[in-house]
Amino acid sequence: MSTKPLTLVVTFQARPGKEAELRKVLTALVAPSRKDAGCLNYDLHVALDDPAKFIFHENWATKAHHEAHVAAPHIQALLPRIDELCVGFPTITMCERID
């Protein structure tokens, strides 16, 4: 089992006309997520070439910490709104840093 932190890149693509609402919803996740146990960083970005594309760059101390984050109420509240706000489910890439 790896002892390296888990890195995630999570990309959301807003439905046309839902960009501002998705941005507001995702921005509201930052502060509570940064308080989740094992959160090393939780940063939200917007693509320079596409204002409807939002990207989280996250680092978690362990996979278990990330799993607890996904189960947290602030994340669970987003899930029913994905179809309304996004063109599809966000793409999630899990990574491990190469030393």
C-alpha positions in Angstrom: 0.0 0.0 0.0 1.3 3.4 -0.9 2.1 5.9 1.8 2.2 8.8 -0.7 -0.5 11.4 -0.7 -3.4 10.9 -3.2 -3.8 13.6 -5.8 -7.0 14.2 -7.7 -7.8 16.3 -10.7 -11.6 16.7 -11.0 -13.1 18.5 -14.0 -16.6 19.8 -14.2 -18.1 21.1 -17.5 -21.1 23.5 -16.9 -24.2 23.2 -19.0 -24.7 26.3 -21.2 -26.2 29.1 -19.1 -25.2 27.3 -15.8 -21.6 28.6 -15.6 -22.2 31.1 -12.9 -24.4 28.8 -10.8 -21.9 25.9 -11.0 -19.1 28.3 -10.1 -21.0 29.4 -7.0 -21.8 25.8 -5.9 -18.2 24.6 -6.4 -16.7 27.7 -4.7 -18.9 26.9 -1.7 -17.2 23.5 -1.4 -13.7 24.9 -0.9 -13.8 26.1 2.7 -15.5 23.1 4.2 -13.4 20.7 2.1 -10.2 22.3 3.3 -11.3 21.5 6.9 -11.9 17.8 6.1 -9.4 15.5 7.9 -6.4 14.7 5.7 -6.9 17.5 3.2 -3.5 18.8 2.1 -4.9 21.2 -0.5 -8.2 21.7 -2.2 -8.0 24.3 -5.0 -10.6 25.3 -7.5 -9.6 26.6 -11.0 -11.3 27.8 -14.1 -9.9 27.1 -17.5 -8.6 30.2 -19.2 -9.9 29.0 -22.6 -13.3 27.8 -21.4 -15.1 29.7 -18.6 -17.5 26.7 -18.3 -14.7 24.3 -17.3 -13.9 24.1 -13.6 -11.0 22.0 -12.2 -10.3 20.9 -8.7 -6.7 20.1 -7.8 -6.8 18.1 -4.5 -4.2 16.4 -2.4 -5.2 14.0 0.4 -3.0 12.4 3.0 -4.5 9.0 2.2 -7.2 7.4 0.0 -9.3 6.8 3.2 -9.2 10.6 3.9 -10.5 11.2 0.4 -13.2 8.6 0.7 -14.4 10.3 4.0 -14.4 13.6 2.1 -16.6 12.2 -0.6 -19.1 10.9 2.0 -19.2 14.4 3.7 -22.5 16.2 3.7 -21.1 19.2 1.7 -20.0 16.8 -1.1 -23.1 14.6 -1.0 -25.3 17.8 -1.4 -23.7 18.4 -4.8 -24.4 15.0 -6.3 -28.1 15.4 -7.0 -27.3 18.7 -8.9 -24.8 17.3 -11.3 -27.3 16.6 -14.1 -28.8 20.1 -13.7 -25.5 22.0 -13.7 -23.1 19.9 -15.8 -23.1 18.3 -19.2 -22.0 15.0 -17.7 -20.5 13.5 -14.5 -17.1 15.2 -13.7 -14.0 13.4 -14.9 -11.9 12.2 -12.0 -8.2 11.4 -12.4 -6.4 9.9 -9.4 -2.7 10.3 -9.3 0.4 9.6 -7.3 3.4 11.9 -7.4 6.5 10.4 -9.0 9.6 11.3 -7.0 
